Amino acid sequence: MMRPRTARFLGYAVVACLPLALAAQQAPVAAAPSPEDAAPTLRVTTRTVEIATVVRDKAGEPQNALTKEDFTLKVDGREQPIQHFTVASDLPLTLALLVDVSGSQRTFISDEWRASDIFFQSMLTRPQDRATLVQINARIRILANLTSDPGRLHLALTQLGASPSTANATRLNDAVYLLAKDLLAKERGRKALVLLTDGGDNGSKFKLEQAIEQAQRANISVYAIDYSAWTGPDMMLNSAVSRFSFPQNDPGEALLKKLAESTGGHVYTVSHSMSLQRIYEQIATDLRTEYEVGYNPPPDLKPNSFHKLEIRVRDKRLSVQARNGFYVQP
């Protein structure tokens, strides 16, 4: 029997989006960490814009020894003061792994299961860090509620899969929109949504722009892992067949790139030289070396208005990965 908290969440999804309800596994929700276990939190006002930021050198290696004075912030082209700054690894982590189990992805599930199991174990090393597992096709189904227990996620991973009747669609935009708005928006600290998919969307009610907006409102970094028939490890087994059977451009690449770049995430592609497990390791490194930059917008900004963000570092040899905008709270 589901606990009341889960029932309320699902009830809201059913009432607000009848055709888009999230179907959850009947698993208990993890207990909240005790006060003595709680990680430091970013002390900010309710209007503060929190910006998760990753800094890399020219070799692509994250840099974790910077200070507030190393950064500059522009809003709508004008430089603004950075009012809050912290090393994000001091903050709790909320992680959502969304796995595409539609017809085009079913052959990859065994590899995804093994690599994802290791990923969860490596990320959930503190009581205040939690993760959830969601699978999508024609349905959006939560296999494990937010938990700090890798064992629960291990069991949930064994349930990955779908019946043929639901494998003919991929409601990717809907899943990002609903997870950002209904599950992750109220969480504090670092938040990341990892998408394991080929990037194709089929059957969604919400558009890509709406999904991006909800992710930006909730300060969620979206990491996309492109795993498809023309990018996966088996692609080059027969180069002649591959050259003429598959499109030269991955059809989901543009969608995933826009989603990740707009939210401060990154797109990775599974290939012979880049395994899924190695990609997970790189995402884990990003999440451990983030900075949280805080900006207090003036009170006269119009509610729900969109504003461009630009974060840079003074050292021109370094590059910044951060979301490109924010919405003023209503």
N, C-alpha and C positions, 0 to 999 in steps of 0.2 A: 504493500500500500504506500502510495506516495505521500510524502510529508506535505503539510500545507503550503510551504514556500514554493515547492515545485508546482503544486496545483494552481496557485495564484498566477505564476508566470505563464503556464500553459493556458489558463483561462483567459488571460489578457490577450495572448496571441490568437486564440480562437475568436474572441469577441471583435478584436481590431481587424483581423485579416482572416476571415473564415476560410478562403481557399488556400491560405498560406500557413495553416497552423503547424507548429512544431510538435512532432510526436516524440515524447521522451520515454526512455526506458524507466522502469520502476526501480530506480536505484536511490538509496538514501543520499541526501546532500551532506557534504563534508561539514563537520562541526567547525565553528569559527575558532581561530587560534586564540589562545589565552593571552591576556595583556602582556605578560612577560616575554612571550614569543613574538609579539608583533614587531614588524620592522619599522624603522623610522618612516614617517610620511612627510610629504611636501606640505608645509603649513601655508595654505593659500586661501584667498577669499573665493567666494562662489563664482565670481566673474573671471578669475584668473584663467588665462589660456596656457595650458601646459603643452609643451612641444618636446616629444621624444626625439633625440638627435644622436646620430652616429657619425663619427669623424674618421676618415680613412686617409692613409698616406698614398703615394703614387702606386705602391704595390698592392693596394687594396686592403692593407692591414688596419684594423680599427685602432684608434689611439685613445688611451684611457687615463692620461695624466694632464689633461687640460683644466684650466680654471675659468671662472666667469669672465675674467678680463680678456681671455683669448677669443671670445665670441662677439659678433655684432648681429643685431636684429633690425630688420626693416619691416614695417607694416604699410602696405599700399605705397611702397617706394620711399617712405620716410624712416630714418633711423629712430629707434625707440629704446628706452632703457630696459635692461633685463632686470626685473625685480626679484626673481627667484631663480636659484640654480642649485642643482644637486647631482651627485653621481647616482644614476638610476639604479645601480645594483643594490643600493641601500633601501630601495623601495620594493614592496611586494610585487610579484608578477602574476598576471592573469593571462593565461594562454588558451586559445581555442584552436583546435586542429579540425579542419573541415576536409573530409575526404569524398571525392567524387566517385560514386559507385555505379554510374550509368553504364550503358552497354559498351561504350568505347574505352572504359577504364577497368573493366572487370578482370582482365588478364594480368593486371599489375598488383592486385590486392595482396597476394602473398608476400611480395617484396615490400610493399608499403607497411604491412603488419609488422614485419621484423624490424624495419628501420624505425618506425614510429614508436615501438615499444622501448627501444634504446633511447630515443629522443625524450620521451616522457621521464624515464628514470634519471637522465642527466639533468633535466630542468627542474624537477621537483625535489630539491634537496633541503628545503626549509618549510616549516609548517605554514608560513604565510603565502607560499607560492601555490597556485591552484591551476588546474587545467580541465578542459572539457573536450569531449570527442563527439563530433557530429558527422553524419554521412548524408549525402544528398544525391538525388536523382529526380524523379518526379515528386518525391517526398523529401521533406527536411526532417531528419530524425536525430534526436539527441541520444547517443548511446551511453554516455556517462555525464552526469551533472558535474558542475565544478567541484573538484576534489583535490586534496593534497596527497592522496594515496596513489602511487603508481600502480599498485596491485589492482585497484578498481579499473584503471584505464587499460591494464593488461587484459582483464577479462572482457572489457568492452570491445577491444580490438578484435577479439575472436568472433565477434558478431558482425563484422564488416561484410556487407554483401546485400543483395536485393533480389526480389523476385522479378521474373521477366516482365510482369505487368507494370512495374514502376521504373524499368531501366531505359525507357525510351525518351527521357527528358533529363535536363540538367538545370535546375533552378538556382544557378550560381548567384545571380544578382539578388534574388529573394533571400537566400541564405545569409549573405553578407549584410544586407539591410536589417533583417530581423535579429541576427545575433548582435549586431552593433547597437541597435535601438533597445531591444528587450532584455538582453542578457549582460552585455559588457558596459553599457553607458554609465551605470552607477558604481562600477568598480573603481577603486583608487589605485594609484601607482602605475606601474608599467602594464601596458596591454598590447597583446599581439594576436593577430589572426593569421594562421598559416593555412594556405589553400593548396591542396594536393589534387591537381586537376589538369586537363588539357586546355582549359580556358574557354571551352564552348559553352554558351548559355542557350538554353532551349526551354521555353515554357514559363519564364519568370514574368510576374506582374510588374515588378519594379525595374526601372531602367538603371544602367550602369551609373549614371550621374547621381541618382538617388542613393544608391549603395555607397558611393564615395562620400556623399554628404553626411550620411549617418556615421561612417567611420571617422571622418574628420571631426564631427561634433563630439564623439566619444574619445578622441585622441588615441585611436587604434592604429598601430602600424601593421599593414597588410603585407605579408610575405607570400609570394606565389611560387609554387614549384610546378613547372610545366613538365608533365609526364604523359607522353602520347606515343602513338604508333610510329610517328616520324621523328621523334626525339629520344625515345627510350633506348636502352642498351642493346636491343635486338635489331635496331634499325640497319646496321651495316653488315648483317649476316649475309645478305645478298645485295651488293651495291647496285647491280644492274636493275634488279626489281625495285629497289628503293628509289632509284633515280626517276623511274617512270610511273611508279604507283602512287607516290605521295606528293602533295603540293610542295613547292619550294619554300613557301612561307607558311609557318605554323598559323592556322586560322585563329587560334585563341591568344596568340602572343600580344596583339595590340591591346586587347581587353585587359589582360593581366598586367601589362606594362603601365597602362594608365591608372589602374587601381593601386598598384604598388607605389608608383612615383608620386601620386597625389597624397598619399597617406604616410610617406616616410619609410616605406618598406623597400623590398627589392624582389626582382624576378630571377629565379634560377631555372636551369633546364637540365633534366636528367639525361645523361649521355654516357658513352664508354669512358670518357675522361672525368666525368663528374657523377659519382653514384649518389643515390638518394641519401644514404647515411652521411656522406661527406657534406652534402648540402645542409642537412640538419645540423651538423657540427658548425657550419659557418653561420647559420641563423642563431644558434646558441651563443656564439661568440659575440654577435651583434647585440643580443639582448643583455649580455653581461657587461658590455662596455658602453652602454647608452648614457647620455646625459639628459636630464630633465630641465628644460629652460622654461621659466615662467614669465608671462607678460600680463600686466593689468590694463585692459583697454579703458579708455575714458568713458564715463557714464553716459555721455550724450550720443554714443553710437546707436544706430537704429537696431532694435531687437531683430534677430534672425538674419541680419545682413551679413554678406560674405566679404572677407578681407584677405588680401594676399599676404603671405608670409615669406620672408627670405632670411635664412640664418646662414652666416658665413663665419669663417675663422680668419684671424688676421694673418696667419701663416698661409701664403698663397700656394704652398706646396701641398696643402691638405684640402680635401673635399668633404662636403657635408651632405648627409642623408637625413632629410626631415620633411614633414608635410608642407604643402605649399599654400595652405590657407586655413582659415577658421571661420566659424559662424558665431555671431554674438548670441548669447543666451537669450531666450524669449523673456 
